[in-house]
Amino acid sequence: MSEAEPSRLASWRQSVIDFFVRAADLLGMPRSYGEIYGLLYSSETPLQLSEVVELLGISKGSASQGLRALRQ
């Protein structure tokens, strides 16, 4: 991982992710989009796809699709 953070996310970071998950739900977007956006928003450095997968515990396909959709 590029950030020295244990496999469990810090509580402040989880709170940020939860905020974006709720926002995604209100907008009718998949939960994974909110999780990914919240993770990236709370990150001080860019993350690789493999890091997103590991930190969120989501599949590589879900992470790839979510990143692609958010980039658009």
ChimeraX attribute file (.defattr): number of C-alpha atoms within 10 A of each C-alpha:
attribute: neighborCount
match mode: 1-to-1
recipient: residues
	/A:1	13
	/A:2	11
	/A:3	11
	/A:4	6
	/A:5	10
	/A:6	9
	/A:7	11
	/A:8	11
	/A:9	14
	/A:10	10
	/A:11	9
	/A:12	10
	/A:13	15
	/A:14	17
	/A:15	14
	/A:16	18
	/A:17	24
	/A:18	17
	/A:19	14
	/A:20	22
	/A:21	22
	/A:22	15
	/A:23	15
	/A:24	18
	/A:25	13
	/A:26	9
	/A:27	9
	/A:28	9
	/A:29	14
	/A:30	13
	/A:31	16
	/A:32	21
	/A:33	23
	/A:34	23
	/A:35	25
	/A:36	24
	/A:37	19
	/A:38	20
	/A:39	22
	/A:40	17
	/A:41	15
	/A:42	15
	/A:43	13
	/A:44	10
	/A:45	10
	/A:46	11
	/A:47	14
	/A:48	11
	/A:49	13
	/A:50	13
	/A:51	15
	/A:52	21
	/A:53	17
	/A:54	15
	/A:55	16
	/A:56	18
	/A:57	12
	/A:58	14
	/A:59	14
	/A:60	14
	/A:61	11
	/A:62	15
	/A:63	22
	/A:64	15
	/A:65	14
	/A:66	20
	/A:67	18
	/A:68	11
	/A:69	10
	/A:70	12
	/A:71	7
	/A:72	5
